[in-house]
Amino acid sequence: MSFSYLASPYTHMDLAIQAARYAEVQKCFLWLMRQRIWTFSPIIHCHHVTIRFGLPSDASYWWDYNREMLKSASKLYVLTLEGWEDSRGVSEEIIFASAANIAINFISPTAYNITEEP
C-alpha cells in the first residue's frame, strides 16, 4: 500500500500559533482520510509526544525522521497554511521530494482543493 506525506508549517515562537497550525493539520488530515487518501503527517504523528515530553519542535531536529518517512511516500501534499513558504521544514521536504521524483501537490487550507501549483 502506498501513502501520501502531508507537509505543513509547524514551529513558531508563539506557541498559540504552533497549536493553531496543529489544529489545521488535523482538519486537513481528517479530510484526506475521508477521501481515502492514506496519509502520514509528522505533525499529527509527533505533536503530542513533542509537547508532553519536551522534544524540540524545530525542523533540524526532525529532518532525519521526516526524510525517512517521506522517501517511502508516493506523494507529497503541502498544506499551504500561512508561513508555509518560509518554513524550513516544508522547504526541505519539497526539495527532497522533487529530487526523489515524488509527486508534489498543494492543498488550500480554506477550500481543501488539491492543485499542482500553490
Secondary structure in CASP SS format (residue, H / E / C, confidence):
PFRMAT SS
TARGET T0000
AUTHOR 0000-0000-0000
METHOD secondary structure of the structure
MODEL  1
M C 1.00
S C 1.00
F C 1.00
S E 1.00
Y E 1.00
L E 1.00
A E 1.00
S C 1.00
P C 1.00
Y C 1.00
T C 1.00
H C 1.00
M C 1.00
D C 1.00
L H 1.00
A H 1.00
I H 1.00
Q H 1.00
A H 1.00
A H 1.00
R H 1.00
Y H 1.00
A H 1.00
E H 1.00
V H 1.00
Q H 1.00
K H 1.00
C H 1.00
F H 1.00
L H 1.00
W H 1.00
L H 1.00
M H 1.00
R H 1.00
Q C 1.00
R C 1.00
I C 1.00
W C 1.00
T E 1.00
F E 1.00
S C 1.00
P H 1.00
I H 1.00
I H 1.00
H H 1.00
C H 1.00
H H 1.00
H H 1.00
V H 1.00
T H 1.00
I H 1.00
R H 1.00
F H 1.00
G C 1.00
L C 1.00
P C 1.00
S C 1.00
D C 1.00
A H 1.00
S H 1.00
Y H 1.00
W H 1.00
W H 1.00
D H 1.00
Y H 1.00
N H 1.00
R H 1.00
E H 1.00
M H 1.00
L H 1.00
K C 1.00
S C 1.00
A C 1.00
S C 1.00
K E 1.00
L E 1.00
Y E 1.00
V E 1.00
L E 1.00
T C 1.00
L C 1.00
E C 1.00
G C 1.00
W H 1.00
E H 1.00
D H 1.00
S C 1.00
R H 1.00
G H 1.00
V H 1.00
S H 1.00
E H 1.00
E H 1.00
I H 1.00
I H 1.00
F H 1.00
A H 1.00
S H 1.00
A H 1.00
A C 1.00
N C 1.00
I C 1.00
A E 1.00
I E 1.00
N E 1.00
F E 1.00
I E 1.00
S C 1.00
P C 1.00
T C 1.00
A C 1.00
Y C 1.00
N C 1.00
I E 1.00
T E 1.00
E C 1.00
E C 1.00
P C 1.00
END
